């Protein structure tokens, strides 16, 4: 039995969070990585570190150690549930942030619509259907059910296509940003030598 479980059984008022994170930090990282791999979620190491910090804050802030009940679930199952839900929350926040960036068109609007020169999607990143959905959603300002009617598909399919398109765009722009950063580093090194 781990020191954490022994300590939990001793007294809920004197639980040491230090022992929890010293003994189980590798397990927490493993649970996060296993979940994002199983769900095919792309997160970089910094984001995984952020998730770990959020898990630590959630456990400490909500005093989850005092609420842990060994009769209801094993310690690893309990920890896995916390890791999963925190990862899902983190990813949803990230996706909402990405949507807000794409929706932030207030400065780009002219008489209720976005100028076609400003609204352009990268070529060969999205499928034809994804391009249609994104264009109708962001340029025309239609909602899912209106797009579904226009394209002859269900609103649920529209939301799924939109999600997949935003994921592809995010991956495209992350890759582009990484390439640009690498080019700048190489150019700086060339100038320095």
Backbone as JSON, one array per atom type, in Angstrom:
{
  "sequence": "XXXXXXXXXXXXXXXXXXXXXXXXXXXXXXXXXXXXXXXXXXXXXXXXXXXXXXXXXXXXXXXXXXXXXXXXXXXXXXXXXXXXXXXXXXXXXXXXXXXXXXXXXXXXXXXXXXXXXXXXXXXXXXXXXXXXXXXXXXXXXXXXXXXXXXXXXXXXXXXXXXXXXXXXXXXXXXXXXXXXXXXXXXXXXXXXX",
  "N": [[0.84, -1.18, 0.0], [0.54, 2.23, -0.81], [2.2, 5.18, 0.53], [0.51, 7.34, 0.39], [-2.11, 6.27, 0.44], [-2.06, 5.07, 2.96], [-1.77, 7.31, 4.52], [-4.14, 8.64, 3.89], [-5.96, 6.91, 5.04], [-5.28, 7.17, 7.71], [-5.93, 9.84, 8.69], [-8.14, 12.28, 7.6], [-7.73, 14.96, 7.99], [-5.03, 15.47, 8.14], [-3.76, 15.01, 5.71], [-1.14, 14.73, 3.39], [-0.36, 16.59, 0.7], [2.0, 16.79, -0.56], [3.19, 14.22, -0.51], [1.39, 12.86, -2.14], [1.87, 14.05, -4.7], [4.62, 13.69, -5.0], [4.91, 10.9, -5.04], [3.14, 10.11, -7.05], [3.32, 11.65, -9.37], [4.47, 10.83, -11.81], [2.65, 8.86, -12.56], [0.35, 10.42, -12.9], [1.12, 12.0, -15.13], [1.39, 9.91, -16.95], [-1.24, 8.95, -17.1], [-2.5, 11.18, -18.23], [-1.17, 11.32, -20.74], [-1.86, 8.8, -21.82], [-4.64, 9.11, -22.08], [-4.91, 11.3, -23.89], [-3.68, 10.19, -26.08], [-5.32, 7.98, -26.62], [-7.68, 9.29, -27.33], [-6.84, 10.68, -29.49], [-5.94, 13.34, -29.32], [-4.23, 16.26, -29.94], [-1.72, 17.62, -28.21], [0.84, 19.71, -26.99], [3.95, 19.39, -25.09], [4.09, 21.47, -23.22], [1.43, 22.11, -22.87], [0.52, 19.74, -21.73], [1.91, 19.89, -19.33], [0.58, 22.12, -18.29], [-1.95, 20.99, -17.93], [-1.34, 19.11, -15.96], [-0.71, 20.86, -13.86], [-3.22, 22.03, -13.51], [-4.65, 19.81, -12.64], [-3.37, 19.33, -10.19], [-4.07, 21.72, -8.87], [-6.86, 21.46, -8.87], [-7.24, 19.15, -7.29], [-6.16, 20.03, -4.87], [-7.53, 22.48, -4.34], [-10.25, 21.71, -4.26], [-10.15, 19.9, -2.25], [-9.93, 17.11, -2.69], [-8.61, 14.83, -1.72], [-9.55, 14.44, 0.85], [-12.1, 13.72, 0.24], [-11.87, 11.33, -1.01], [-12.83, 7.96, -1.3], [-12.11, 4.79, -0.52], [-13.72, 2.57, -0.72], [-15.48, 3.07, -2.78], [-14.0, 3.34, -5.16], [-10.84, 2.35, -6.67], [-7.64, 3.8, -5.88], [-6.14, 4.51, -8.17], [-8.12, 4.51, -10.18], [-9.73, 6.58, -9.25], [-7.89, 8.73, -9.43], [-7.44, 8.64, -12.18], [-9.95, 9.4, -13.22], [-10.07, 12.07, -12.39], [-7.87, 13.07, -13.84], [-8.72, 12.6, -16.49], [-11.12, 14.15, -16.72], [-10.13, 16.71, -16.23], [-8.35, 17.01, -18.36], [-10.13, 16.91, -20.52], [-11.66, 19.23, -19.96], [-9.63, 21.18, -20.24], [-8.97, 20.88, -22.97], [-11.41, 21.53, -24.18], [-11.63, 24.23, -23.43], [-9.47, 25.23, -24.85], [-10.3, 24.75, -27.51], [-12.6, 26.36, -27.59], [-11.35, 28.82, -27.35], [-9.91, 28.87, -29.75], [-12.05, 28.94, -31.56], [-13.14, 31.41, -30.86], [-11.14, 33.11, -31.73], [-11.3, 32.74, -34.49], [-13.88, 33.63, -34.8], [-13.74, 36.27, -34.09], [-14.46, 38.79, -35.64], [-15.15, 41.38, -35.6], [-13.57, 43.64, -36.09], [-13.05, 43.22, -38.72], [-15.36, 43.44, -40.1], [-17.45, 44.79, -42.58], [-20.16, 46.53, -43.29], [-21.73, 44.35, -42.38], [-20.66, 42.01, -43.53], [-17.75, 39.98, -44.16], [-14.91, 41.06, -45.89], [-14.05, 39.54, -48.92], [-11.38, 39.36, -49.69], [-10.04, 39.44, -47.29], [-11.06, 37.27, -45.87], [-9.83, 34.32, -46.22], [-9.03, 30.97, -46.84], [-6.47, 28.58, -46.2], [-5.08, 26.84, -48.97], [-5.59, 23.44, -49.94], [-5.73, 22.39, -47.35], [-8.17, 21.98, -46.12], [-11.05, 19.89, -46.75], [-13.39, 19.93, -49.5], [-16.03, 20.01, -48.53], [-15.57, 20.78, -45.85], [-14.52, 23.32, -46.27], [-16.78, 24.58, -47.35], [-18.55, 24.51, -45.12], [-17.11, 25.96, -43.14], [-16.86, 28.43, -44.44], [-19.59, 29.18, -44.78], [-20.28, 29.32, -42.1], [-18.46, 31.19, -40.83], [-18.05, 33.33, -42.66], [-20.56, 33.89, -43.84], [-22.12, 33.88, -41.61], [-24.01, 32.0, -40.76], [-25.92, 29.68, -38.78], [-25.63, 26.34, -37.33], [-27.96, 24.75, -37.96], [-29.02, 26.16, -40.13], [-26.96, 25.95, -41.99], [-26.98, 23.21, -42.29], [-29.47, 22.8, -43.53], [-29.0, 24.18, -45.94], [-26.97, 22.61, -47.08], [-28.02, 20.11, -47.11], [-27.66, 18.21, -45.06], [-27.37, 16.88, -41.68], [-27.66, 18.89, -38.67], [-25.97, 18.05, -36.68], [-23.97, 16.76, -38.13], [-22.93, 18.96, -39.43], [-21.79, 20.37, -37.26], [-19.85, 18.51, -36.53], [-18.24, 18.44, -38.86], [-17.37, 21.08, -38.85], [-15.88, 21.13, -36.46], [-13.81, 19.3, -37.14], [-12.67, 20.69, -39.27], [-11.75, 23.03, -38.01], [-9.87, 21.89, -36.35], [-8.02, 20.92, -38.24], [-7.2, 23.37, -39.35], [-6.06, 24.58, -37.12], [-3.91, 22.84, -36.63], [-2.52, 23.23, -39.03], [-1.8, 25.97, -38.86], [-0.27, 25.93, -36.52], [1.88, 24.34, -37.34], [2.87, 25.94, -39.4], [3.66, 28.18, -37.93], [5.68, 27.06, -36.38], [7.52, 26.37, -38.38], [8.17, 28.92, -39.37], [9.37, 30.04, -37.09], [11.6, 28.38, -36.9], [12.91, 29.04, -39.3], [13.55, 31.72, -38.78], [15.34, 31.38, -36.67], [17.42, 30.01, -37.96], [18.17, 31.95, -39.85], [19.06, 33.96, -38.11], [21.24, 32.7, -36.94], [22.87, 32.4, -39.2], [23.41, 35.06, -39.8], [24.84, 35.77, -37.55], [27.16, 34.29, -37.8]],
  "CA": [[0.0, 0.0, 0.0], [1.38, 3.43, -0.9], [2.17, 6.1, 1.67], [-0.66, 8.2, 0.23], [-3.29, 5.56, 0.93], [-1.91, 4.92, 4.41], [-2.03, 8.62, 5.1], [-5.57, 8.91, 3.75], [-6.67, 6.1, 6.02], [-4.99, 7.67, 9.07], [-6.76, 10.99, 9.06], [-8.37, 13.17, 6.46], [-7.33, 16.33, 8.31], [-3.58, 15.64, 8.06], [-3.28, 14.44, 4.45], [-0.05, 15.49, 2.8], [-0.41, 16.68, -0.75], [3.37, 16.57, -1.01], [3.39, 12.79, -0.76], [0.59, 12.51, -3.31], [2.5, 14.48, -5.95], [5.95, 13.09, -5.12], [4.79, 9.49, -5.38], [2.25, 9.8, -8.17], [3.4, 12.59, -10.49], [4.69, 10.06, -13.05], [1.39, 8.22, -12.87], [-0.55, 11.45, -13.42], [1.55, 12.29, -16.5], [1.09, 8.73, -17.78], [-2.69, 8.93, -17.31], [-2.8, 12.25, -19.19], [-0.67, 10.92, -22.06], [-2.68, 7.69, -22.3], [-5.95, 9.61, -22.47], [-4.84, 12.1, -25.12], [-3.33, 9.27, -27.16], [-6.52, 7.19, -26.92], [-8.67, 10.15, -27.96], [-6.18, 11.33, -30.63], [-5.9, 14.78, -29.06], [-2.87, 16.76, -30.12], [-1.29, 18.62, -27.24], [2.3, 19.71, -26.85], [4.4, 19.12, -23.72], [3.73, 22.6, -22.37], [0.0, 21.98, -22.55], [0.42, 18.62, -20.79], [2.35, 20.45, -18.04], [-0.52, 22.95, -17.81], [-3.0, 20.09, -17.45], [-0.85, 18.58, -14.68], [-0.88, 21.93, -12.86], [-4.65, 22.16, -13.24], [-5.03, 18.65, -11.82], [-2.88, 19.6, -8.83], [-4.91, 22.78, -8.29], [-8.2, 20.92, -8.66], [-7.2, 18.24, -6.13], [-5.9, 20.82, -3.66], [-8.59, 23.48, -4.14], [-11.51, 21.05, -3.92], [-9.84, 18.98, -1.17], [-10.34, 15.78, -3.16], [-8.05, 13.76, -0.9], [-10.47, 14.21, 1.98], [-13.33, 13.15, -0.3], [-11.6, 10.01, -1.6], [-13.39, 6.83, -0.57], [-11.52, 3.57, -1.06], [-14.79, 1.6, -0.97], [-16.15, 3.4, -4.04], [-13.1, 3.07, -6.29], [-9.42, 2.26, -6.32], [-6.95, 5.09, -5.93], [-5.77, 4.79, -9.56], [-9.35, 4.87, -10.89], [-10.08, 7.93, -8.77], [-6.94, 9.66, -10.03], [-7.68, 8.62, -13.62], [-11.15, 10.2, -13.49], [-9.68, 13.48, -12.24], [-7.0, 13.4, -14.98], [-9.54, 12.62, -17.71], [-12.04, 15.29, -16.74], [-9.33, 17.93, -16.33], [-7.84, 17.07, -19.73], [-11.27, 17.27, -21.37], [-11.94, 20.65, -19.71], [-8.55, 21.96, -20.83], [-9.09, 20.82, -24.42], [-12.6, 22.3, -24.57], [-11.27, 25.66, -23.32], [-8.58, 25.53, -25.98], [-11.11, 24.78, -28.73], [-13.42, 27.58, -27.53], [-10.45, 29.94, -27.61], [-9.65, 28.85, -31.19], [-13.26, 29.4, -32.23], [-13.27, 32.84, -30.62], [-10.2, 33.8, -32.62], [-11.87, 32.72, -35.83], [-15.12, 34.4, -34.8], [-13.48, 37.67, -33.78], [-14.47, 39.47, -36.93], [-15.72, 42.71, -35.43], [-12.73, 44.64, -36.76], [-12.99, 42.91, -40.14], [-16.67, 43.53, -40.72], [-17.81, 45.99, -43.34], [-21.57, 46.42, -43.66], [-22.31, 43.06, -42.03], [-19.99, 40.82, -44.08], [-16.3, 40.07, -44.21], [-14.36, 41.25, -47.23], [-13.56, 38.25, -49.43], [-9.92, 39.36, -49.72], [-9.55, 39.19, -45.95], [-11.46, 35.91, -45.5], [-9.28, 33.32, -47.13], [-8.61, 29.74, -46.19], [-5.3, 28.01, -46.87], [-5.43, 25.82, -49.96], [-5.21, 22.04, -49.72], [-5.75, 22.02, -45.94], [-9.52, 21.51, -45.84], [-11.79, 19.25, -47.83], [-14.37, 20.84, -50.11], [-17.16, 20.13, -47.6], [-15.12, 21.56, -44.71], [-14.42, 24.71, -46.73], [-18.15, 25.09, -47.44], [-19.1, 24.71, -43.79], [-16.4, 27.07, -42.49], [-17.23, 29.67, -45.14], [-20.96, 29.53, -44.4], [-20.34, 29.64, -40.68], [-17.72, 32.39, -40.44], [-18.21, 34.45, -43.61], [-21.98, 34.21, -44.01], [-22.73, 34.03, -40.29], [-25.11, 31.07, -40.58], [-25.79, 28.74, -37.66], [-25.53, 24.94, -37.75], [-29.17, 24.24, -38.61], [-29.15, 26.82, -41.43], [-25.96, 25.33, -42.87], [-27.47, 21.85, -42.55], [-30.53, 22.92, -44.54], [-28.39, 24.59, -47.2], [-26.13, 21.55, -47.64], [-28.77, 18.85, -47.13], [-27.11, 17.28, -44.07], [-27.91, 17.18, -40.35], [-26.94, 19.91, -37.9], [-24.9, 17.34, -35.96], [-22.9, 16.57, -39.11], [-22.32, 20.29, -39.63], [-20.92, 20.64, -36.11], [-18.71, 17.59, -36.63], [-17.38, 18.93, -39.95], [-16.77, 22.34, -38.38], [-14.86, 20.75, -35.48], [-12.69, 18.71, -37.86], [-12.02, 21.75, -40.05], [-11.02, 23.89, -37.09], [-8.71, 21.1, -35.91], [-7.04, 20.95, -39.34], [-6.66, 24.74, -39.46], [-5.17, 24.79, -35.97], [-2.68, 22.08, -36.89], [-1.83, 23.9, -40.13], [-1.18, 27.22, -38.4], [0.79, 25.59, -35.56], [3.02, 23.87, -38.13], [3.41, 27.11, -40.09], [4.35, 29.02, -36.94], [6.91, 26.37, -36.01], [8.45, 26.5, -39.51], [8.64, 30.3, -39.39], [10.29, 30.21, -35.96], [12.83, 27.68, -37.27], [13.58, 29.85, -40.34], [14.11, 32.91, -38.13], [16.49, 30.92, -35.91], [18.48, 29.71, -38.92], [18.63, 33.23, -40.39], [19.81, 34.63, -37.06], [22.52, 32.0, -36.81], [23.67, 32.73, -40.38], [23.88, 36.44, -39.67], [25.81, 35.83, -36.46], [28.43, 33.66, -38.14]],
  "C": [[0.89, 1.24, 0.0], [1.24, 4.3, 0.34], [0.93, 6.99, 1.61], [-1.9, 7.53, 0.8], [-3.24, 5.36, 2.44], [-2.26, 6.24, 5.09], [-3.5, 8.99, 5.01], [-6.35, 8.15, 4.81], [-6.44, 6.59, 7.45], [-5.94, 8.77, 9.47], [-6.9, 11.9, 7.86], [-7.88, 14.58, 6.73], [-5.82, 16.55, 8.16], [-2.99, 15.03, 6.78], [-2.2, 15.35, 3.86], [-0.16, 15.45, 1.28], [0.98, 16.48, -1.34], [3.6, 15.11, -1.38], [2.61, 12.36, -2.0], [1.34, 12.84, -4.6], [3.93, 13.97, -6.1], [5.86, 11.66, -5.59], [4.07, 9.23, -6.69], [2.33, 10.78, -9.34], [3.63, 11.88, -11.82], [3.41, 9.38, -13.5], [0.41, 9.22, -13.47], [-0.18, 11.79, -14.85], [1.21, 11.12, -17.44], [-0.41, 8.66, -18.09], [-3.11, 10.01, -18.32], [-2.4, 11.81, -20.6], [-1.5, 9.77, -22.64], [-4.04, 8.17, -22.8], [-5.88, 10.39, -23.78], [-4.45, 11.24, -26.32], [-4.55, 8.47, -27.59], [-7.57, 8.01, -27.66], [-8.11, 10.92, -29.16], [-6.24, 12.85, -30.51], [-4.45, 15.22, -29.18], [-2.6, 17.9, -29.14], [0.22, 18.56, -27.14], [2.66, 19.54, -25.37], [4.06, 20.23, -22.75], [2.28, 22.5, -21.94], [-0.23, 20.82, -21.58], [0.85, 19.08, -19.39], [1.25, 21.33, -17.44], [-1.66, 22.1, -17.26], [-2.6, 19.51, -16.09], [-1.05, 19.61, -13.57], [-2.36, 22.11, -12.5], [-5.17, 21.01, -12.39], [-4.6, 18.88, -10.37], [-3.74, 20.65, -8.14], [-6.3, 22.25, -7.96], [-8.23, 20.02, -7.42], [-7.04, 19.04, -4.84], [-7.07, 21.74, -3.35], [-9.89, 22.84, -3.67], [-11.35, 20.01, -2.81], [-10.3, 17.56, -1.49], [-9.76, 14.64, -2.32], [-8.96, 13.44, 0.28], [-11.75, 13.54, 1.51], [-13.12, 11.75, -0.88], [-12.14, 8.91, -0.69], [-12.92, 5.54, -1.23], [-12.58, 2.52, -1.39], [-15.47, 1.84, -2.31], [-15.28, 3.08, -5.26], [-11.67, 2.94, -5.8], [-8.8, 3.64, -6.47], [-6.61, 5.47, -7.37], [-7.0, 5.18, -10.38], [-9.78, 6.28, -10.53], [-9.19, 8.98, -9.42], [-7.15, 9.76, -11.54], [-8.89, 9.46, -13.99], [-10.83, 11.69, -13.4], [-8.82, 13.91, -13.43], [-7.81, 13.53, -16.26], [-10.4, 13.87, -17.78], [-11.28, 16.61, -16.87], [-8.78, 18.1, -17.74], [-8.95, 17.48, -20.69], [-11.6, 18.75, -21.2], [-10.9, 21.55, -20.36], [-8.71, 22.02, -22.35], [-10.3, 21.61, -24.9], [-12.33, 23.8, -24.49], [-10.41, 26.08, -24.5], [-9.37, 25.66, -27.28], [-12.02, 26.01, -28.75], [-12.58, 28.81, -27.85], [-10.15, 30.03, -29.11], [-10.86, 29.34, -31.97], [-13.44, 30.9, -32.06], [-12.33, 33.64, -31.52], [-10.77, 33.86, -34.03], [-13.15, 33.52, -35.92], [-14.91, 35.89, -34.57], [-13.34, 38.46, -35.07], [-14.98, 40.9, -36.82], [-14.89, 43.79, -36.12], [-12.67, 44.41, -38.26], [-14.31, 43.11, -40.86], [-16.86, 44.86, -41.42], [-19.22, 45.78, -43.85], [-22.1, 45.0, -43.48], [-21.64, 41.86, -42.64], [-18.5, 41.06, -44.14], [-15.86, 40.2, -45.65], [-13.75, 39.93, -47.71], [-12.04, 38.2, -49.54], [-9.34, 39.02, -48.35], [-9.87, 37.76, -45.52], [-10.94, 34.94, -46.55], [-8.79, 32.14, -46.32], [-7.4, 29.19, -46.92], [-5.72, 26.88, -47.82], [-4.89, 24.46, -49.55], [-5.11, 21.64, -48.25], [-7.1, 21.39, -45.6], [-10.11, 20.78, -47.04], [-12.79, 20.27, -48.39], [-15.53, 21.07, -49.15], [-16.78, 20.97, -46.38], [-15.02, 23.04, -45.07], [-15.81, 25.33, -46.82], [-18.71, 25.42, -46.07], [-18.43, 25.9, -43.09], [-16.77, 28.41, -43.13], [-18.63, 30.1, -44.75], [-21.06, 29.95, -42.95], [-19.69, 30.99, -40.37], [-17.94, 33.57, -41.38], [-19.66, 34.88, -43.72], [-22.71, 34.38, -42.68], [-23.92, 33.11, -40.04], [-24.85, 30.18, -39.36], [-25.89, 27.32, -38.19], [-26.77, 24.44, -38.48], [-29.4, 24.89, -39.97], [-28.18, 26.23, -42.45], [-26.42, 23.93, -43.26], [-28.55, 21.86, -43.62], [-29.94, 23.25, -45.9], [-27.62, 23.46, -47.88], [-26.83, 20.19, -47.68], [-28.2, 17.78, -46.21], [-27.69, 17.65, -42.71], [-27.05, 18.24, -39.65], [-25.77, 19.27, -37.12], [-23.7, 17.11, -36.89], [-22.17, 17.89, -39.37], [-21.36, 20.6, -38.49], [-19.68, 19.75, -36.13], [-17.72, 18.05, -37.7], [-16.66, 20.2, -39.52], [-15.64, 22.04, -37.39], [-13.62, 20.2, -36.18], [-11.93, 19.77, -38.67], [-11.2, 22.67, -39.15], [-9.76, 23.19, -36.57], [-7.63, 21.11, -36.99], [-6.4, 22.32, -39.47], [-5.69, 25.02, -38.31], [-3.85, 24.08, -36.2], [-1.85, 22.74, -38.0], [-1.1, 25.15, -39.64], [-0.11, 26.97, -37.35], [2.04, 25.15, -36.29], [3.68, 25.04, -38.84], [4.19, 28.0, -39.13], [5.67, 28.39, -36.53], [7.96, 26.49, -37.12], [9.02, 27.91, -39.57], [9.64, 30.58, -38.27], [11.63, 29.56, -36.27], [13.61, 28.5, -38.3], [14.25, 31.07, -39.71], [15.36, 32.54, -37.35], [17.67, 30.66, -36.83], [19.05, 31.0, -39.5], [19.48, 33.99, -39.37], [21.18, 34.01, -36.88], [23.43, 32.34, -38.0], [24.25, 34.14, -40.28], [24.98, 36.55, -38.62], [27.17, 35.24, -36.85], [29.1, 34.31, -39.28]]
}
